[in-house]
Amino acid sequence: MIGLLQRVSSASVVVDGVTIGAIDAGLMVLVCAERNDTEKEADALLTKLLGYRVFADDAGKMNRSVTDTNGGLLLVPQFTLAADTKSGTRPSFTPAAAPADGLRLFNYFVEQARLKHPLVQTGQFGADMKVSLTNDGPVTFWLQTGAK
């Protein structure tokens, strides 16, 4: 699985003119299931992102996680992260999980996140989403579990 973490001062997702998810300071994470991913990869990605130290400590060093700061977590499904862009000018999405598997793993990921973190908001799988964020830093990290 792939997670693109962005440290934000705020972020939101709008579908059909309605805000369906929003956080203040925390992490906005674009989440993508790849072909052959299982709950094992989802668990590994969640563990890593909840513990990933991207927030400043008292000395100004990135030593605190979203768990340490009690920040928000906005999880947004985005299958395009798995695109193969090595050749040509049109991406191939064969590395991405099939839609049914992607939905199942995204829902599992969200469910597990809600069991482990107090503030979890989401985007909507398969929807045309308008995502807004204020990247704090900017700080952005690509995390991948079970890299193929």
Sine and cosine of phi, psi and omega as CSV:
sin_phi,cos_phi,sin_psi,cos_psi,sin_omega,cos_omega
0.00,0.00,0.39,-0.92,-0.02,-1.00
-0.86,-0.51,0.66,-0.75,0.14,-0.99
-0.74,-0.67,0.83,-0.56,0.10,-1.00
-0.98,-0.21,0.97,-0.24,-0.07,-1.00
-1.00,0.02,0.72,-0.69,0.12,-0.99
-0.76,-0.64,0.83,-0.55,0.07,-1.00
-0.97,0.25,0.82,-0.58,-0.10,-0.99
-0.80,-0.61,0.44,-0.90,0.19,-0.98
-1.00,-0.01,-0.35,0.94,0.15,-0.99
-0.24,-0.97,0.42,-0.91,0.05,-1.00
-0.35,-0.94,0.48,-0.88,0.02,-1.00
-0.46,-0.89,0.34,-0.94,0.06,-1.00
-0.79,-0.61,0.76,-0.65,0.01,-1.00
-0.87,-0.49,0.72,-0.69,0.10,-1.00
-0.80,-0.61,0.82,-0.58,-0.01,-1.00
0.79,0.61,0.66,0.75,0.06,-1.00
0.98,0.19,0.04,1.00,-0.03,-1.00
-0.91,-0.42,0.77,-0.64,0.07,-1.00
-0.96,0.30,0.88,-0.48,-0.03,-1.00
-0.97,-0.26,-0.22,0.97,0.04,-1.00
-0.38,-0.93,0.66,-0.76,0.00,-1.00
-0.37,-0.93,0.59,-0.81,0.08,-1.00
-0.68,-0.74,0.34,-0.94,0.21,-0.98
-1.00,-0.03,-0.68,-0.74,-0.06,-1.00
-0.85,0.52,0.69,-0.72,0.02,-1.00
0.33,-0.94,-0.58,-0.81,0.00,-1.00
-0.85,-0.52,0.75,-0.66,0.21,-0.98
-0.98,-0.21,0.83,-0.56,-0.10,-1.00
-0.84,-0.55,0.88,-0.48,0.16,-0.99
-0.99,0.15,0.78,-0.62,-0.14,-0.99
-0.86,-0.50,0.73,-0.68,-0.02,-1.00
-0.67,-0.74,0.79,-0.61,0.12,-0.99
-1.00,-0.01,0.70,-0.71,0.04,-1.00
-0.98,-0.19,0.31,-0.95,0.03,-1.00
-0.79,0.61,0.69,-0.72,0.01,-1.00
0.96,0.28,0.07,1.00,0.10,-1.00
-0.93,0.36,0.47,-0.88,0.04,-1.00
-0.74,-0.67,-0.07,-1.00,0.07,-1.00
-0.87,0.50,-0.46,0.89,0.03,-1.00
-0.87,0.49,-0.71,0.70,0.02,-1.00
-0.93,0.38,-0.62,0.78,0.03,-1.00
-0.88,0.47,-0.71,0.71,0.02,-1.00
-0.88,0.48,-0.67,0.74,-0.01,-1.00
-0.90,0.44,-0.68,0.73,0.01,-1.00
-0.90,0.43,-0.69,0.72,0.00,-1.00
-0.89,0.46,-0.71,0.71,0.02,-1.00
-0.86,0.51,-0.70,0.72,-0.02,-1.00
-0.91,0.41,-0.72,0.70,-0.07,-1.00
-0.95,0.32,-0.53,0.84,0.05,-1.00
-0.93,0.36,-0.45,0.89,0.00,-1.00
-0.98,-0.20,-0.05,1.00,-0.09,-1.00
-0.93,0.35,0.82,-0.58,-0.13,-0.99
-1.00,0.02,0.99,-0.13,-0.03,-1.00
-0.83,-0.56,0.02,1.00,0.02,-1.00
-0.95,-0.30,0.55,-0.83,-0.08,-1.00
-0.95,0.31,0.61,-0.79,0.15,-0.99
-1.00,-0.01,-0.16,-0.99,-0.03,-1.00
-0.90,0.44,-0.39,0.92,0.02,-1.00
-1.00,-0.02,0.03,1.00,0.02,-1.00
1.00,0.09,0.12,0.99,0.01,-1.00
-1.00,-0.06,0.53,-0.85,0.05,-1.00
-0.95,0.32,1.00,-0.01,-0.07,-1.00
-0.76,-0.65,0.05,1.00,-0.06,-1.00
-0.84,-0.54,0.60,-0.80,-0.01,-1.00
-0.99,-0.11,0.12,-0.99,0.08,-1.00
-0.89,0.46,-0.50,0.87,0.07,-1.00
-0.92,0.38,-0.70,0.72,0.01,-1.00
-0.88,0.47,-0.59,0.81,-0.09,-1.00
-1.00,-0.05,-0.09,1.00,-0.09,-1.00
0.82,0.57,0.59,0.81,0.01,-1.00
-0.98,0.21,0.21,-0.98,0.05,-1.00
-0.97,0.23,0.35,-0.94,0.04,-1.00
-0.74,-0.67,0.90,-0.44,0.04,-1.00
-0.93,-0.37,0.93,-0.36,-0.06,-1.00
-0.98,-0.19,0.85,-0.53,-0.08,-1.00
-0.83,-0.56,0.86,-0.50,0.02,-1.00
-0.94,0.35,0.71,-0.71,0.02,-1.00
-0.46,-0.89,1.00,-0.08,-0.06,-1.00
-0.92,0.40,-0.35,0.94,-0.05,-1.00
-0.92,0.39,-0.24,0.97,0.05,-1.00
-0.89,0.46,-0.41,0.91,-0.03,-1.00
-1.00,0.04,0.07,1.00,-0.08,-1.00
-0.85,0.53,0.64,-0.77,0.14,-0.99
-1.00,-0.04,0.91,-0.40,-0.06,-1.00
-0.91,-0.42,0.32,0.95,-0.11,-0.99
-0.93,0.36,-0.50,0.86,-0.03,-1.00
-0.68,-0.73,0.40,-0.92,0.05,-1.00
0.94,0.34,-0.19,-0.98,-0.04,-1.00
-0.86,-0.50,0.22,0.98,0.08,-1.00
-0.79,-0.61,0.81,-0.59,-0.03,-1.00
-0.94,0.35,0.50,-0.86,0.12,-0.99
-0.96,-0.26,0.68,-0.74,-0.03,-1.00
-0.96,-0.29,0.27,0.96,0.03,-1.00
-0.86,0.50,-0.48,0.88,0.04,-1.00
-0.94,0.35,-0.29,0.96,-0.02,-1.00
-0.97,0.24,0.47,-0.88,0.08,-1.00
-0.90,0.43,0.47,-0.88,0.12,-0.99
-0.86,0.52,0.49,-0.87,-0.06,-1.00
-0.78,0.63,-0.69,0.73,-0.02,-1.00
-0.90,0.44,-0.65,0.76,0.04,-1.00
-0.94,0.35,-0.64,0.77,0.04,-1.00
-0.87,0.49,-0.70,0.71,0.03,-1.00
-0.89,0.46,-0.73,0.69,-0.01,-1.00
-0.87,0.50,-0.72,0.70,-0.04,-1.00
-0.95,0.31,-0.58,0.81,0.06,-1.00
-0.90,0.44,-0.72,0.70,0.02,-1.00
-0.88,0.48,-0.65,0.76,0.05,-1.00
-0.89,0.46,-0.71,0.70,0.00,-1.00
-0.85,0.53,-0.73,0.69,0.00,-1.00
-0.89,0.45,-0.71,0.71,0.00,-1.00
-0.86,0.52,-0.72,0.69,0.01,-1.00
-0.92,0.40,-0.63,0.77,0.03,-1.00
-0.88,0.48,-0.66,0.75,-0.02,-1.00
-0.93,0.37,-0.44,0.90,0.08,-1.00
-0.97,0.26,-0.41,0.91,-0.13,-0.99
-0.93,-0.36,-0.21,0.98,-0.07,-1.00
-0.67,-0.75,0.67,-0.74,-0.13,-0.99
-0.96,0.29,-0.44,0.90,-0.08,-1.00
-0.80,-0.60,0.99,-0.15,0.00,-1.00
-0.80,-0.60,0.82,-0.57,0.10,-1.00
-0.87,-0.49,0.30,-0.96,-0.04,-1.00
-0.63,-0.78,0.28,-0.96,0.25,-0.97
-1.00,0.02,-0.21,-0.98,-0.04,-1.00
-0.83,-0.56,0.86,-0.50,-0.02,-1.00
-0.85,0.53,0.77,-0.64,0.08,-1.00
0.99,0.15,-0.07,1.00,-0.02,-1.00
-1.00,0.03,0.35,-0.94,0.16,-0.99
-0.99,0.10,0.98,-0.20,-0.10,-1.00
-0.98,-0.21,0.57,-0.83,0.16,-0.99
-0.95,-0.31,0.93,-0.38,-0.07,-1.00
-0.96,-0.29,0.80,-0.60,0.04,-1.00
-0.86,-0.51,0.62,-0.79,0.04,-1.00
-0.41,-0.91,0.44,-0.90,0.18,-0.98
-0.92,-0.39,0.97,-0.24,-0.03,-1.00
-0.96,0.29,0.80,-0.60,-0.05,-1.00
-1.00,-0.06,0.97,-0.26,0.03,-1.00
0.65,-0.76,-0.96,0.28,-0.02,1.00
-0.95,0.31,0.60,-0.80,0.05,-1.00
-0.78,-0.62,0.90,-0.44,-0.03,-1.00
-0.64,-0.77,0.73,-0.68,0.02,-1.00
-0.72,-0.70,0.63,-0.78,0.07,-1.00
-0.99,-0.15,0.86,-0.51,0.08,-1.00
-0.90,-0.44,0.67,-0.74,0.02,-1.00
-0.64,-0.77,0.75,-0.66,0.05,-1.00
-0.93,-0.36,0.55,-0.84,0.02,-1.00
0.86,0.52,0.64,0.77,-0.04,-1.00
-0.79,0.62,0.76,-0.65,-0.04,-1.00
-0.99,0.11,0.00,0.00,0.00,0.00
